[in-house]
Amino acid sequence: MLPRLLAFVPLGVLSHLVTGHATAQCNLGWSTTTGLPGAAGLVVCVAPFDPDGAGPATTRWAVGGSITAAGAIPVDDLAVFEPITRSWSSIGNDFGISPTAMLAVPTGGLIVAGPAGATPANNVARWDGSSWSLLGTGCQGTVRGLAVLPNGDVVAAGQFASAGATPANNVARWNGTSWSALGSGLGSMVNGIVATPSGDVFAAGWFAGGAARWNGSTWSSLGGGLNGSASCVALQANGTCCFGGYFSTAGGAPASGIAIWNGTAWAPAGTGIDSASGDVRTLAAAPSGELLVGGAFASVGGVGVENLGIWNGAAWSAWSPGTSGSVFALTTLPNGDVVVGGELTQVGGVAANHVARWNGTSWSPLAPSPDHHIRGLPATPN
């Protein structure tokens, strides 16, 4: 049975977001649960965060998107759920950010990013549980992905020409006091990023080659790159990096929609997505090495999967009966359960209104669930 997910970077076609790693030890399965209370509007990202890091405050859940209410509380695109008391509160969106990415900060708090953020925040800001603070003057364009480096610095990526007063081509680094460019950056929109324990950064996007690596001083293409664009990226426990998107070759060799970079060369995941119209939208890595794939496709490697598939390194298998609609998002809850979101109305034969939860053995809807499509859910720490 597939173990619980370690890390993944879920990305929708229009809303792309990336966060850090999640850890858990038990096996996967879908279960009955009350789940998170619902939000009125399009939810694009959910992330747990600890407002004061190692302090006495408990972990809360931040929910972001085009939402007007959470439970009975009016909100402005952002809300906080307290899992112990099961109560909602409004964050108060001082800077008008429409979230497409949220990242828990190891020292405490939450970074929220997206388009439409008003000055002086400019598309990215930090919430400490009670008030907002600026990341300099932000990024002058859309932020689609966030990652944290081993030293605590934050990398933001998306489609922008500068961060703060510093020219930065679609990717920049915040060290707590100022922005800096990551070399010459990347030539077009970045859809997702992940950071490795050594501090390298892998990026997926619409730039030439679709996949790139930052080694701390320079960007490089990965083994000749992809012949199309990458929409999502996931880092596996063994250090290999998996990319999904709209491509048919990696490094010049066949790789239909999914390709795996082992540090020196590309490898396909079997024959990959079977249909040219298949669409990989999110990837997740399990600690034992399996790769979970979500999107809009009927089969992978000749196996019928209904929008969800598992690659174990040698063969494909279906994960439950799958979903009735496209999968845009995956995330793990603090106890290791897995949430799938998207355009689905059923998953594993269970009615689910765009979002459902897997507890290791069975599916259940999150009650009440939002009556809107879910397009992005970031990975969460245990």
C-alpha positions in Angstrom: 0.0 0.0 0.0 1.2 3.5 -0.8 2.8 5.2 2.3 1.7 8.7 3.3 3.1 11.5 1.2 6.4 13.1 2.0 6.3 16.2 -0.2 4.7 17.5 -3.3 4.1 20.6 -5.2 0.5 20.8 -6.5 -0.1 23.1 -9.4 -3.3 24.0 -11.3 -3.3 25.2 -14.9 -4.1 28.8 -13.8 -3.1 28.8 -10.2 0.3 27.3 -9.4 1.7 27.1 -5.9 4.5 25.4 -4.2 5.5 24.8 -0.6 7.9 22.8 1.4 8.0 19.2 2.7 5.5 17.2 4.7 6.4 14.2 6.8 4.4 11.3 8.2 4.9 7.6 9.1 1.6 5.7 8.6 0.0 4.3 5.5 -2.5 6.0 3.2 -6.3 5.4 3.1 -9.5 7.5 2.7 -11.7 7.9 5.9 -14.8 9.2 7.5 -14.2 12.5 9.2 -15.8 15.8 9.9 -12.9 17.5 8.0 -12.4 21.2 7.8 -15.5 23.5 7.8 -16.2 24.9 4.4 -15.4 28.3 2.8 -17.7 30.3 0.6 -15.8 30.8 -2.6 -12.9 29.4 -4.6 -10.2 27.9 -2.3 -6.8 27.8 -4.0 -4.4 27.2 -1.1 -4.5 25.8 2.5 -1.5 25.7 4.8 -0.9 25.0 8.5 1.3 27.5 10.3 2.5 28.2 13.8 2.3 31.9 14.6 5.2 32.0 17.0 7.4 29.1 15.9 8.7 27.3 19.0 6.5 29.4 21.3 3.3 28.3 23.1 0.8 29.0 20.3 -0.7 26.0 18.6 -0.8 25.3 14.9 -3.6 26.9 12.9 -4.8 26.5 9.3 -4.7 29.3 6.9 -7.2 29.1 4.0 -6.9 31.4 1.0 -8.6 32.1 -2.3 -11.5 34.0 -3.6 -13.6 33.4 -0.5 -16.1 35.7 1.2 -16.9 33.6 4.3 -15.5 30.8 6.4 -18.1 29.1 8.5 -20.3 32.0 9.5 -17.4 34.5 9.6 -17.1 37.1 6.7 -13.6 37.1 5.3 -11.6 38.9 2.6 -10.0 36.0 0.7 -8.1 34.8 3.8 -9.2 33.0 7.0 -7.7 31.0 9.9 -9.1 27.7 11.2 -8.2 26.7 14.8 -8.4 22.8 14.8 -8.6 22.4 18.6 -11.7 24.7 19.1 -12.8 24.1 15.5 -13.4 27.9 15.1 -12.8 30.3 12.2 -11.4 33.8 12.3 -10.6 36.4 9.7 -7.0 37.3 9.0 -7.9 40.7 7.6 -6.4 41.0 4.2 -4.7 44.4 4.6 -2.9 44.3 1.3 -5.5 42.8 -0.9 -3.5 39.8 -2.0 -5.4 37.1 -3.9 -3.6 34.0 -2.7 -2.1 31.5 -5.1 0.6 30.3 -2.7 1.2 30.2 1.1 4.2 29.0 3.0 4.7 28.3 6.7 7.8 30.0 8.0 10.0 27.8 10.3 10.5 30.6 12.8 6.7 31.2 12.9 4.1 32.9 10.8 2.9 32.5 7.2 3.9 34.1 3.9 1.0 34.7 1.5 1.6 35.5 -2.2 -0.4 35.9 -5.4 -1.5 38.5 -7.9 -3.4 41.8 -7.2 -1.5 42.6 -3.9 -1.7 46.4 -3.3 1.3 48.5 -2.5 3.3 48.6 -0.4 3.2 44.7 -0.2 3.2 44.1 -4.0 2.0 40.5 -4.1 3.7 39.0 -1.1 3.5 39.6 2.7 4.0 37.9 6.0 1.3 37.2 8.7 2.5 36.4 12.3 -0.9 35.5 13.6 -1.9 39.0 14.6 -0.5 41.4 12.2 1.0 41.8 8.7 4.6 42.8 7.8 6.2 43.6 4.5 8.9 41.7 2.6 10.5 44.9 1.5 8.5 46.3 -1.4 7.5 42.8 -2.7 7.6 41.5 -6.2 6.4 43.6 -9.2 4.3 40.9 -10.7 2.5 37.6 -10.0 4.0 35.2 -7.5 3.1 31.5 -8.2 5.5 29.6 -6.0 7.3 29.8 -2.7 10.0 27.7 -1.1 12.1 28.0 2.0 15.9 27.4 1.9 17.8 25.5 4.7 18.9 28.8 6.2 15.4 30.2 6.3 15.6 32.5 3.3 12.5 32.4 1.1 12.5 32.0 -2.7 9.6 33.5 -4.6 8.9 32.6 -8.2 6.3 33.5 -10.8 6.1 36.2 -13.5 7.8 39.4 -12.5 10.7 41.6 -13.6 11.9 42.8 -10.2 11.7 42.2 -6.5 12.1 45.3 -4.3 14.3 47.6 -6.3 16.3 44.7 -7.6 15.9 43.4 -11.2 15.0 39.7 -11.0 13.7 37.6 -13.8 10.8 35.6 -12.4 12.6 34.3 -9.3 14.1 36.1 -6.3 15.3 35.5 -2.8 14.3 37.3 0.5 16.9 37.0 3.3 14.7 38.7 5.9 15.8 42.2 5.1 16.2 42.6 1.4 15.6 41.0 -2.0 18.3 39.6 -4.3 18.2 38.0 -7.8 19.1 34.4 -8.3 21.6 35.0 -11.0 20.1 35.9 -14.3 16.8 34.3 -13.4 14.6 32.4 -15.8 13.3 33.6 -19.2 9.6 33.1 -18.7 6.9 32.3 -16.1 7.9 29.9 -13.3 5.0 27.6 -12.3 6.6 25.9 -9.3 9.8 25.5 -7.3 11.2 23.2 -4.7 14.3 23.6 -2.5 16.6 20.7 -1.6 18.2 20.1 1.8 21.5 21.3 0.3 20.0 24.6 -0.9 19.6 23.9 -4.6 16.4 25.1 -6.2 14.5 23.2 -9.0 12.0 25.2 -11.1 9.2 24.1 -13.4 7.7 26.5 -15.9 7.2 28.0 -19.4 10.9 28.9 -19.9 13.1 27.2 -22.5 13.6 23.6 -21.5 10.8 23.7 -18.9 13.0 22.5 -16.0 16.0 24.1 -14.4 18.3 23.9 -11.4 19.9 26.7 -9.3 23.1 25.4 -7.6 23.7 28.6 -5.5 25.5 30.5 -8.2 24.1 29.7 -11.6 21.0 28.3 -13.4 21.4 25.3 -15.6 19.1 23.3 -17.8 18.6 19.7 -16.9 20.1 17.3 -19.4 18.8 19.0 -22.5 15.4 19.8 -20.8 11.9 19.1 -21.9 10.4 19.8 -25.3 7.4 21.6 -23.7 6.5 23.3 -20.5 6.3 21.9 -16.9 3.4 22.8 -14.6 4.5 21.0 -11.5 7.6 19.6 -9.7 8.1 17.3 -6.7 11.2 16.3 -4.8 11.5 12.7 -3.7 13.1 11.4 -0.6 16.1 10.0 -2.5 16.8 13.4 -4.1 15.3 12.7 -7.5 13.2 15.5 -8.9 10.0 14.7 -10.8 8.3 17.1 -13.4 4.9 17.0 -14.8 3.3 19.0 -17.6 2.9 19.4 -21.4 5.8 17.6 -23.0 6.6 14.3 -24.9 10.3 14.1 -24.5 12.9 14.8 -21.8 16.6 15.0 -22.8 15.5 14.0 -26.3 14.0 10.6 -25.1 10.3 9.8 -24.9 8.7 10.9 -21.7 4.9 11.5 -22.0 3.9 14.2 -19.5 6.0 12.9 -16.6 9.8 12.8 -16.4 12.2 12.0 -13.5 15.6 13.7 -13.1 18.1 11.6 -11.1 20.8 14.3 -10.9 22.6 13.3 -14.1 20.0 12.0 -16.5 16.3 11.9 -17.3 14.2 8.8 -17.0 10.6 8.3 -18.1 7.9 7.0 -15.8 7.1 4.0 -18.0 5.2 5.2 -21.0 3.7 8.0 -19.0 0.3 9.6 -19.9 -1.3 7.5 -22.6 -3.3 10.3 -24.4 -1.9 13.3 -26.0 -4.7 15.2 -24.5 -3.8 14.0 -21.0 -3.0 16.7 -18.5 -0.7 16.3 -15.5 -1.5 19.0 -12.9 0.0 17.9 -9.6 2.7 15.5 -8.3 3.4 14.1 -4.9 6.3 12.1 -3.6 6.0 9.3 -1.0 8.9 8.5 1.4 9.2 5.0 0.1 9.7 6.3 -3.4 6.3 6.1 -5.1 5.1 9.1 -7.1 1.4 10.1 -6.9 0.1 11.9 -10.0 -3.1 13.9 -10.4 -4.6 15.7 -13.3 -7.0 15.0 -16.2 -6.3 11.6 -17.8 -8.0 8.3 -18.2 -4.9 6.1 -18.1 -1.1 6.0 -17.6 1.2 3.3 -18.8 -1.8 1.4 -20.1 -3.5 1.3 -16.6 -6.9 2.9 -16.2 -6.6 5.4 -13.3 -9.3 8.1 -13.6 -7.2 11.2 -12.9 -5.1 9.6 -10.1 -2.2 7.3 -10.6 0.8 5.8 -8.7 4.2 5.1 -10.1 6.4 2.8 -8.0 9.5 3.1 -10.0 8.7 0.1 -12.2 5.0 0.0 -12.9 1.8 2.1 -12.7 -1.3 1.3 -10.6 -4.6 3.0 -9.8 -5.1 4.7 -6.5 -8.7 3.8 -5.4 -11.3 4.0 -8.2 -10.2 7.6 -8.9 -12.2 10.7 -9.4 -15.1 11.8 -11.6 -13.3 15.0 -12.6 -9.9 16.6 -12.9 -7.5 16.7 -10.0 -5.8 20.1 -9.5 -4.5 19.8 -5.9 -3.1 17.5 -3.3 -2.0 18.1 0.3 -1.4 16.2 3.5 -3.1 17.1 6.8 -1.2 17.2 10.1 -2.2 13.6 10.9 -1.0 12.4 7.5 -4.4 12.1 5.8 -4.4 13.3 2.2 -6.8 15.9 0.6 -7.5 15.9 -3.1 -9.2 18.9 -4.7 -10.4 19.8 -8.2 -13.4 19.5 -10.4 -14.5 16.2 -8.9 -18.0 15.3 -7.8 -17.1 11.7 -6.8 -13.9 10.1 -5.7 -13.6 6.3 -5.0 -17.4 6.1 -5.6 -18.1 8.5 -2.8 -19.9 11.8 -3.5 -17.6 14.7 -2.9 -18.2 18.3 -3.7 -14.8 19.3 -5.3 -12.7 18.2 -2.3 -12.3 14.9 -0.5 -10.1 13.2 2.2 -8.3 9.9 2.2 -7.4 8.3 5.6 -5.5 5.2 4.5 -8.5 3.0 3.9 -11.4 5.0 2.5 -12.6 8.3 1.0 -14.9 10.9 2.6 -15.9 14.4 1.7 -14.8 17.3 3.8 -18.0 18.4 5.4 -19.1 21.0 4.6 -17.0 21.3 1.5 -16.9 24.5 -0.7 -19.2 24.4 -3.7 -16.4 25.5 -6.0 -13.5 24.0 -7.9 -10.3 23.5 -5.8 -7.2 24.3 -7.8 -4.3 24.2 -5.4 -3.4 22.8 -1.9 0.2 23.0 -0.7 2.0 20.3 1.2 1.8 20.5 5.0 4.1 19.6 7.9 3.1 16.9 10.3 
